[in-house]
């Protein structure tokens, strides 16, 4: 989408004016997502429903399954570590992998 917009020489403001994108709120930068909206715009009833629904369980289960299947695929394809690895035959620590994914999900 953005490649076509850039290639056609279109402006994002024009696309927003015609309903193709949302209007820009605030300035752009790495912290924009944290400064664009206020807590007054949050519907906490919806947040509560999502947090205590089975949807969040499915999301967590999918993250765990994808991590474990990816780790199993890598260990099956590459039974030893890369050249230069001081301990190429050490087994993959699945617990450490899941902890890493869990920590990443918090951010």
Order of alpha helices (4+ residues) and beta strands (2+ residues): alpha-alpha-alpha-alpha-alpha-alpha
